[in-house]
Amino acid sequence: MTTRRLPREDLAAALAARRELGPDYDAAFIETVVDRIEEALDARPAAAPAPRRRLRAPRVSGDGDHGLLLAVLSLIAAVPLSAIGVVNAGGIGLFLAWSAIVLINIAYNFRPR
């Protein structure tokens, strides 16, 4: 897609006419140049605006989402629970400990809000 440009010859001719007329016609010269620039901009196809994403405001009240806190505490609790499960029940105990941790995190993240 090519963009339409203002003809340089037109601008050069307008600038030469301004020089001949003198500083009394500066306002008229500026209006003419601005009008031509606006015409060139209006002739361009309007670009579709990019879709705007709505940003969520962070929760400040006490009923905020504690998903990150639960995940960190789950990892901290996983170490001793894994050790206790392996010592007392072997691989089955390890599986049960991690299953409970995973289920608690899934239940928390898919709870109705």
C-alpha positions in Angstrom: 0.0 0.0 0.0 1.5 3.3 -1.0 0.8 6.5 1.0 -0.2 9.6 -0.9 2.3 12.3 -0.4 2.0 16.0 -0.7 3.5 17.2 -4.0 6.8 18.8 -3.3 6.3 21.1 -6.3 3.1 22.5 -4.7 4.8 23.2 -1.5 7.8 24.8 -3.2 5.5 27.0 -5.3 3.6 28.1 -2.2 6.9 28.9 -0.4 8.1 30.9 -3.4 4.8 32.8 -3.5 5.1 33.5 0.2 8.6 35.0 -0.3 7.3 37.2 -3.1 4.3 38.4 -1.1 6.3 39.2 2.0 5.6 38.7 5.7 2.1 40.3 5.5 0.7 37.1 4.1 2.3 34.6 6.5 -1.1 33.7 8.2 -2.7 33.0 4.8 0.4 30.9 3.7 0.3 28.9 6.9 -3.5 28.2 6.5 -3.0 27.1 2.9 -0.2 24.7 3.9 -2.2 23.3 6.8 -5.2 22.8 4.6 -3.2 20.8 2.1 -1.7 18.7 4.8 -5.2 18.0 6.2 -6.5 17.1 2.8 -3.6 14.6 2.3 -4.3 13.1 5.7 -8.0 12.8 5.1 -7.3 11.1 1.8 -5.4 8.3 3.5 -7.4 5.2 4.4 -8.4 5.2 8.1 -6.4 2.6 9.9 -8.4 0.3 12.2 -7.6 1.1 15.8 -5.9 -1.7 17.7 -8.2 -3.4 20.1 -7.6 -2.2 23.6 -7.2 -4.6 26.4 -8.9 -3.9 29.6 -6.6 -4.1 32.6 -7.9 -5.4 35.8 -7.4 -3.3 38.8 -5.5 -5.1 41.6 -7.6 -6.1 44.5 -7.0 -4.1 47.6 -9.6 -5.4 49.9 -9.1 -8.4 52.2 -11.0 -10.8 50.0 -8.3 -10.9 47.3 -7.0 -13.9 45.4 -4.5 -15.9 47.4 -3.5 -18.3 44.6 0.1 -17.4 44.7 0.3 -17.7 48.5 -1.4 -21.2 48.3 1.1 -22.3 45.6 4.1 -21.2 47.7 2.7 -22.8 50.9 2.0 -26.0 48.9 5.6 -26.2 47.8 6.8 -25.6 51.3 4.5 -28.2 52.7 5.4 -30.7 50.0 8.9 -31.3 51.3 8.0 -32.6 54.8 4.8 -34.3 53.5 6.8 -36.1 50.8 9.4 -37.3 53.4 6.7 -38.5 55.8 4.8 -40.3 53.0 7.9 -42.0 51.7 9.1 -43.1 55.1 5.8 -44.5 56.3 4.2 -45.8 53.0 6.9 -45.7 50.3 5.9 -44.7 46.8 2.2 -44.9 47.6 2.6 -42.4 50.5 4.5 -40.0 48.2 1.8 -40.3 45.6 -1.0 -39.7 48.2 0.8 -36.6 49.6 1.3 -35.0 46.1 -2.2 -36.0 45.1 -3.6 -34.2 48.1 -1.5 -31.1 47.4 -2.6 -31.0 43.7 -6.2 -31.5 44.5 -6.2 -28.7 47.1 -4.7 -26.3 44.5 -7.1 -27.4 41.8 -10.1 -27.0 44.1 -9.0 -23.6 45.1 -8.4 -22.3 41.6 -11.7 -23.7 40.2 -13.9 -22.6 43.2 -17.0 -20.4 42.3 -16.2 -16.7 42.8 
